[in-house]
Amino acid sequence: MTPKAAAPIETAPEHADGFFLPDADFPELEFAGIRAQYAALKDAIAPCIAEVFRHGRFIMGPEIEALEEALCAFCGAREAVAVSSGTDALVAPLMALGVGPGDAVFVPSFTFTATAEVALLLGASPVFVDVEERSFNIDPDDLRRHIAQVRADGALTPKAVIAVDLFGLPADYEALAAISEEEGLSLIGDAAQSFGGRRGNRKVGTLAPVTTTSFYPAKPLGCYGDGGAVFTDDPEMAELLRSIRVHGQGSVQYAVERVGLNARLDSLQAAVLLGKLPAFEGEVAARNRLADRYDAGLGDAVVTPFRPDGCVSTWAQYSILVDDRDGVRARLAEAGIPTAVYYPAPMHLQPAYRDHGAGEGSLPVSEALCGRVLSLPMHAYMQDESADRVIDAVQAAVA
Ligand SMILES: *Cc1c(COP(=O)(O)O)cnc(C)c1O
């Protein structure tokens, strides 16, 4: 059997604001722009990959430390630990904190499954919390209610909170840190969607004592496979994470100090990220310009995303709220506009977690949002004409 040849990617002309954009008649409107980004950045990525083949250290090669340093320089965290995925980035700190059976881990219900899954993987119990209607992030007041409820029930020990920066918008870490401190809980920020964002003058990676992210290809900063990282200012936590990342190893090879994971990031994926990172700040700015354009073009027709003062989102998704979502999606598909639904059901109603939630009606905001949310194409390399095509199609689809 002859393998199917990959479609050639045209070299892109340079755009006025310094970005290489795909040719004006790039036929396909991409949802996350993975191919358009490759066309723009391949000359930066290729030598980084070639270097890995030259030295041959595919596991824990020099790219890992170089990436960790570059990520720290980017976000201002003291320590970064590169790991194999955004999911392992959550498992490792929970292991480091000793989270296990009998412990309650508070998570928003409106999130990707990984946020809740990691508690159960360690034998702990996820406790689902509702989100704020506007930000879509964990509601600090509802968090307080659930902590009080768990204490009153007495079956579980409140241990940790995992906040999620949904769609790229940082959660309310000031409120969450105050509650966590008062209640003696560890606070983890699941920034799988928000690395590159900020709250005031503090960047994601420094907003919580421990922050995790994902480099899944479609995330704002993605590699070409699975990857992730954990950020902290606490050197002891970082040392534990580095041990857990490699089977709980001690300072001497094959000294096994604790039970760990194989959670290493590949050198090749670190090389991809090193090639992409210099463009990332500009990409976040471009994503924000696209969000501005969508806001201006759609604000009169649909509910556009909340933009709290002083926060910068990375727009992992640009998600509007519509009625008759299925009809709107179908009309957009007909017009050649790809869309996605993140997420069709809140976690507390998913079969895997039903035993850990209070059922339908218990978290009304998460439930209502899952019925109305619709994500539009979003990436740094989208041209204005394409954005206007999306805007016109949405206007027509909701009319
Ligand atoms: C993508 C994602 C994860 C998991 O990341 P992976 O790299 O796919 O393991 C965790 N939490 C959230 C909120 C995510 O969006």
The ligand as an SDF file (V2000), in Angstrom:
LIG
                    3D

 15 15  0  0  0  0  0  0  0  0999 V2000
   -6.9960   20.1120   27.6330 C   0  0  0  0  0  0  0  0  0  0  0  0
   -7.3500   20.2090   29.0620 C   0  0  0  0  0  0  0  0  0  0  0  0
   -6.7950   19.3620   30.0290 C   0  0  0  0  0  0  0  0  0  0  0  0
   -5.9570   18.1660   29.6860 C   0  0  0  0  0  0  0  0  0  0  0  0
   -4.8590   18.3980   28.9190 O   0  0  0  0  0  0  0  0  0  0  0  0
   -4.1900   17.1990   28.0870 P   0  0  0  0  0  0  0  0  0  0  0  0
   -2.8860   17.7630   27.6540 O   0  0  0  0  0  0  0  0  0  0  0  0
   -5.1160   16.8970   26.9540 O   0  0  0  0  0  0  0  0  0  0  0  0
   -4.0320   16.0380   29.0070 O   0  0  0  0  0  0  0  0  0  0  0  0
   -7.0960   19.5880   31.3460 C   0  0  0  0  0  0  0  0  0  0  0  0
   -7.9180   20.5850   31.7210 N   0  0  0  0  0  0  0  0  0  0  0  0
   -8.5060   21.3910   30.8230 C   0  0  0  0  0  0  0  0  0  0  0  0
   -9.4020   22.4830   31.3110 C   0  0  0  0  0  0  0  0  0  0  0  0
   -8.2550   21.2320   29.4620 C   0  0  0  0  0  0  0  0  0  0  0  0
   -8.8450   22.0260   28.5780 O   0  0  0  0  0  0  0  0  0  0  0  0
  1  2  1  0
  2  3  1  0
  2 14  2  0
  3  4  1  0
  3 10  2  0
  4  5  1  0
  5  6  1  0
  6  7  2  0
  6  8  1  0
  6  9  1  0
 10 11  1  0
 11 12  2  0
 12 13  1  0
 12 14  1  0
 14 15  1  0
M  END
$$$$
